[in-house]
Amino acid sequence: MGRVMLGVIGGTGLGEALGALGGGRAEEVETPFGHPSGPITVTEISGVPVALLSRHGEGHLLNPSRVPYRANIFAMKVLGVTHILASGAVGSLREELAPRTLVIPDQVIDRTFRRAGTFYEDLAVHVELASPFCSNLRNLLAKSGAGLGARVHQGGTYVCMEGPQFSSRAESELHRAWGASLIGMTAMPEAKLAREAEICYALVALPTDYDCWRTHSASVDQAKLLEEILGNVKVATQNALELIRRAVPGIAALADRPCPCQSALALGIWSDRTRIPAAVKEQLRPLLGKYLG
């Protein structure tokens, strides 16, 4: 059986909710792309080694544009992570995707423009991204949601906007016209980088409201509306953490299951390998080593 290690990327309190911080160790990982969002807690859950990372850092000080996505994924790769389950709050663009449900998207539209989106700035690497989220992990999450007590919706398109501001109503209506299901700010370039690192990646999206396409009466108290949204965040987060906890034991069964995510670079390196500078090869060895000899 091959070796598997699960990376979990989510918000503050994730490790404690999974019952992991007490027995884990904090790893500080240096990367060519700077420091990750914070220390990565390495532990074991249900016999599976797990690396936990808070995407926005301690105190949620990193806005979506400032998250060091490259450092986060590179550090996970260095630690031996083979599969990543991530979570993130989103706005719903569909009536049927009510707040407090969970959604496992299968497609994404990247509308970010301020973020470094590749590890490979000094060579030409083109990975397939037709299916941006790992089908094996998505299926595992769907199965793990049976009997959860919260609806788990399989499939849907996630629009990743730059932020940190929320959508205008015109943008929200445009995204709906595109057929999108969710609007968020953090899935990209996280999922792209995971593919470039040959790590299986899936996302549990947490709808907290209906974005702004669904208008509210002018008489609605804004403070109460915000309180409702924060309540939705809390409930959806607990549901997502329980779903991920249930999925952990199934990760081991994926060890010997072939997955194209884990050979994404096999046909993706277009540069002449004999002309890639030695310094670049050494810097990117955790990602490219098996293809460079």
C-alpha positions in Angstrom: 0.0 0.0 0.0 1.3 3.5 -0.8 1.7 6.2 1.8 -0.9 8.8 2.2 -1.0 12.0 4.2 -3.9 14.4 4.4 -3.6 18.1 4.4 -6.6 20.1 5.8 -6.8 23.8 5.0 -9.5 25.9 6.7 -10.2 28.6 9.2 -9.2 29.4 12.7 -10.1 26.6 15.3 -9.9 23.8 12.7 -7.4 21.7 14.6 -9.2 22.0 17.9 -12.5 21.0 16.2 -10.8 17.9 14.8 -9.4 17.0 18.3 -5.9 17.3 16.9 -4.0 20.1 18.5 -3.4 18.3 21.8 -1.2 15.6 20.4 0.2 17.3 17.4 3.5 19.2 16.7 3.8 22.5 15.1 6.0 22.6 12.0 7.6 25.8 10.7 8.4 25.2 7.0 10.7 27.5 4.9 9.8 27.6 1.3 11.2 29.4 -1.8 7.9 31.4 -1.8 8.1 32.7 1.7 6.4 31.6 4.9 3.1 29.8 5.0 0.1 31.4 6.6 1.3 30.0 9.9 2.7 26.9 11.6 1.4 23.6 10.2 0.1 21.2 12.9 1.1 17.6 12.1 -0.8 14.9 13.9 -2.7 11.6 13.3 -6.4 11.1 13.1 -8.0 7.6 12.7 -4.6 6.3 11.8 -4.0 8.8 9.0 -1.2 11.4 9.3 -2.7 14.8 9.0 -1.3 18.3 8.5 -3.6 21.2 9.6 -3.2 24.8 8.3 -5.3 27.9 9.0 -5.5 29.6 5.6 -5.8 33.2 6.9 -3.3 32.8 9.7 -3.6 33.4 13.4 -6.2 36.0 14.2 -7.5 35.9 10.5 -5.2 38.7 9.5 -4.6 37.6 6.0 -7.2 38.7 3.5 -7.8 36.5 0.5 -5.4 38.4 -1.8 -2.7 38.2 0.8 -2.8 34.5 1.6 0.6 33.0 0.7 -1.0 30.2 -1.4 2.3 29.1 -3.0 4.1 28.8 0.3 1.1 26.9 1.8 0.9 24.3 -0.9 4.7 24.0 -1.2 5.0 23.4 2.6 2.3 20.7 2.4 4.3 19.0 -0.4 7.5 19.2 1.6 5.8 17.6 4.6 4.6 14.7 2.4 0.9 15.6 2.0 -0.7 13.6 -0.9 -4.3 14.7 -0.5 -5.9 18.1 0.6 -9.4 18.7 1.9 -10.1 22.5 2.1 -13.0 24.4 3.4 -14.2 28.0 2.7 -17.2 30.2 3.3 -19.1 31.2 0.1 -22.2 33.1 -1.1 -24.9 31.0 -2.7 -26.0 31.9 -6.3 -28.8 29.3 -6.3 -32.0 29.2 -4.4 -31.6 25.5 -3.7 -28.2 25.9 -2.1 -29.4 27.4 1.2 -27.2 28.7 3.9 -25.9 26.0 6.3 -25.8 23.4 3.5 -22.5 22.0 2.3 -21.4 22.0 -1.3 -18.7 19.9 -3.0 -18.0 21.9 -6.2 -16.7 20.2 -9.3 -15.9 23.2 -11.4 -14.4 26.7 -11.0 -14.1 30.0 -12.8 -11.0 32.0 -11.8 -11.6 35.8 -11.7 -8.6 36.6 -9.5 -5.9 39.0 -10.9 -3.6 40.0 -8.0 -2.2 36.6 -7.0 0.8 34.5 -8.2 -0.9 31.5 -9.8 2.0 29.2 -10.6 5.1 27.7 -9.1 6.8 27.7 -12.5 7.8 31.2 -13.4 11.2 30.2 -14.8 10.0 27.4 -17.1 6.9 26.4 -19.1 4.7 24.0 -17.3 1.1 23.4 -18.4 -1.0 21.0 -16.3 -4.5 19.8 -17.2 -7.3 21.5 -15.2 -10.4 20.4 -17.0 -11.5 18.8 -13.7 -10.0 21.2 -11.1 -11.1 19.2 -8.1 -10.1 15.6 -7.5 -13.0 13.2 -8.4 -11.8 10.6 -5.9 -11.8 13.0 -3.0 -15.2 14.5 -4.1 -16.7 11.0 -4.1 -15.3 10.3 -0.7 -16.8 13.5 0.7 -20.1 12.7 -0.8 -20.2 9.2 0.7 -19.0 10.5 4.1 -21.9 12.9 4.1 -24.5 10.1 4.5 -26.4 10.6 7.8 -24.5 13.8 8.6 -27.6 15.7 9.5 -26.8 18.5 7.0 -27.5 18.4 3.3 -24.3 17.8 1.2 -24.8 18.9 -2.4 -22.5 17.2 -4.9 -21.4 19.4 -7.8 -21.5 23.0 -8.8 -19.4 25.8 -10.2 -17.4 28.0 -7.9 -16.6 31.6 -9.1 -13.4 32.8 -7.3 -13.4 36.6 -7.2 -10.4 38.7 -6.1 -12.1 40.6 -3.2 -11.8 41.6 -0.5 -15.0 43.5 -1.3 -18.1 41.5 -2.0 -19.9 41.5 -5.4 -22.0 44.3 -6.9 -25.5 43.2 -7.7 -24.6 43.3 -11.4 -21.7 41.0 -10.9 -23.8 38.6 -8.8 -26.4 38.5 -11.6 -23.7 38.0 -14.2 -22.3 35.0 -12.3 -25.8 33.5 -12.1 -26.2 34.0 -15.8 -23.0 32.0 -16.3 -24.6 29.1 -14.5 -22.4 29.4 -11.5 -23.5 28.1 -8.1 -21.2 29.7 -5.6 -19.1 32.9 -5.2 -16.0 32.8 -3.0 -12.5 34.3 -2.7 -10.0 31.5 -1.8 -10.3 28.4 -4.0 -8.0 30.0 -6.6 -5.1 29.7 -7.0 -5.1 27.1 -4.2 -6.6 24.3 -6.4 -4.4 25.2 -9.3 -1.2 25.0 -7.2 -2.3 21.7 -5.7 -2.5 20.3 -9.2 0.9 21.7 -10.1 2.2 20.0 -6.9 0.5 16.7 -7.9 -1.6 16.8 -4.7 -5.2 15.6 -4.9 -7.5 18.5 -3.8 -11.2 18.9 -3.0 -13.2 21.7 -1.4 -16.1 21.8 1.0 -17.9 25.1 0.4 -20.0 26.6 3.1 -22.8 28.8 1.9 -23.5 31.5 4.5 -25.9 33.7 2.5 -27.4 34.3 -0.9 -24.9 36.9 -2.1 -26.6 40.1 -3.2 -28.7 38.8 -6.1 -31.4 38.0 -3.6 -32.5 41.3 -2.3 -33.7 42.1 1.2 -36.5 44.4 2.2 -35.3 47.9 3.1 -36.9 47.4 6.5 -34.5 44.5 7.4 -32.2 45.4 10.3 -28.7 45.2 8.9 -27.2 44.3 12.3 -29.7 41.4 12.6 -28.8 40.3 9.1 -25.1 40.2 9.9 -25.9 38.3 13.1 -27.8 35.7 11.0 -24.9 35.3 8.6 -22.4 34.8 11.4 -24.7 32.2 12.8 -24.8 30.5 9.5 -21.0 30.6 9.4 -20.8 28.9 12.8 -23.2 26.1 12.0 -21.8 25.5 8.5 -18.3 25.3 9.8 -19.2 22.7 12.4 -21.0 20.7 9.7 -17.9 20.9 7.4 -15.5 19.9 10.1 -17.7 16.9 10.9 -17.8 15.9 7.2 -14.0 16.2 7.0 -13.6 14.2 10.2 -15.8 11.4 8.8 -13.8 11.4 5.5 -10.4 11.0 7.1 -10.5 7.2 7.6 -11.4 6.8 3.9 -8.2 8.6 2.8 -6.1 5.5 3.5 -8.2 3.5 1.0 -7.2 6.0 -1.8 -3.5 5.1 -1.4 -3.4 2.6 -4.3 -6.2 4.1 -6.4 -4.8 5.6 -9.6 -5.5 9.3 -9.8 -4.4 11.7 -12.7 -3.9 14.5 -10.1 -0.8 12.6 -8.9 0.9 12.5 -12.3 -0.2 16.0 -13.5 3.4 16.9 -14.5 4.1 13.8 -16.5 3.1 15.6 -19.7 3.1 19.1 -18.3 6.8 20.1 -18.5 7.3 21.7 -21.9 10.7 23.3 -21.3 13.9 21.6 -22.4 14.9 19.9 -19.2 18.6 20.1 -20.0 18.3 23.9 -20.1 16.5 24.5 -16.9 19.0 26.3 -14.6 20.4 24.2 -11.8 19.3 26.6 -9.2 15.7 26.4 -10.4 15.9 22.6 -10.4 17.1 22.6 -6.8 14.6 25.2 -5.7 11.7 23.2 -7.2 13.0 19.7 -6.4 10.2 18.8 -4.0 7.8 19.4 -6.9 9.8 18.3 -10.0 12.4 16.0 -8.6 11.1 12.7 -10.0 11.0 14.2 -13.5 14.5 15.7 -13.5 16.6 12.7 -12.6 
